[in-house]
Amino acid sequence: MIPWSKCPRCDDNSIEKVADSPKRGVWEVYRCIRCNYVWRSTENLEGIHKFDAALAERAQRPFREGM
């Protein structure tokens, strides 16, 4: 079971566990499918930069000359 219900960066609930520590039960690594943020279960997640959806959308638009 994943101990987080939402991504600490974008607040989306599409997260998955991607790795376990070599020594069982020490830490796990999780990834948000939406914003691709990756974190270890032992990290302090307070104060991280939140995902700006509007900025990400603008960055994904095709480049237009003259703009």
C-alpha positions in Angstrom: 0.0 0.0 0.0 1.2 3.5 -0.9 1.3 5.7 2.2 0.5 8.9 0.1 -2.8 9.5 -1.4 -1.6 12.4 -3.5 1.6 13.7 -5.2 3.3 16.2 -2.9 4.1 18.3 -6.0 0.9 18.5 -8.1 -1.7 17.0 -5.7 -2.7 14.4 -8.3 -3.5 10.9 -7.0 -1.8 9.0 -9.9 1.3 7.8 -8.0 3.1 4.5 -8.2 5.9 2.8 -6.2 8.9 2.3 -8.5 11.6 0.9 -6.1 12.4 -0.5 -2.7 15.6 -0.1 -0.7 18.1 -3.0 -0.9 17.5 -3.6 2.7 13.8 -4.5 3.0 11.5 -1.8 4.6 14.1 1.0 4.9 12.7 3.2 2.1 10.6 3.2 -1.0 10.7 5.4 -4.1 7.5 6.8 -5.6 6.7 8.6 -8.9 3.8 10.8 -9.9 2.5 9.7 -13.3 1.2 13.2 -14.0 4.1 15.5 -13.3 6.9 12.8 -13.1 8.0 14.0 -9.6 10.0 11.3 -7.9 10.6 11.0 -4.1 11.9 8.6 -1.5 9.6 7.8 1.5 12.2 9.1 3.9 12.3 12.6 2.4 10.9 15.6 4.1 8.3 16.8 1.6 7.5 20.1 3.3 8.4 23.2 1.3 8.8 21.6 -2.1 8.0 23.7 -5.2 4.4 23.0 -6.3 3.7 22.0 -9.9 2.3 24.9 -12.0 -0.1 23.4 -14.5 -0.5 26.6 -16.5 3.2 27.0 -16.9 3.6 23.3 -17.9 0.8 23.7 -20.5 2.5 26.8 -22.0 5.9 25.0 -22.1 4.3 22.1 -24.1 2.8 24.3 -26.8 4.7 24.3 -30.2 7.1 27.1 -30.7 5.7 29.9 -32.9 8.0 32.3 -34.7 7.5 35.9 -34.0 6.0 35.4 -30.6 
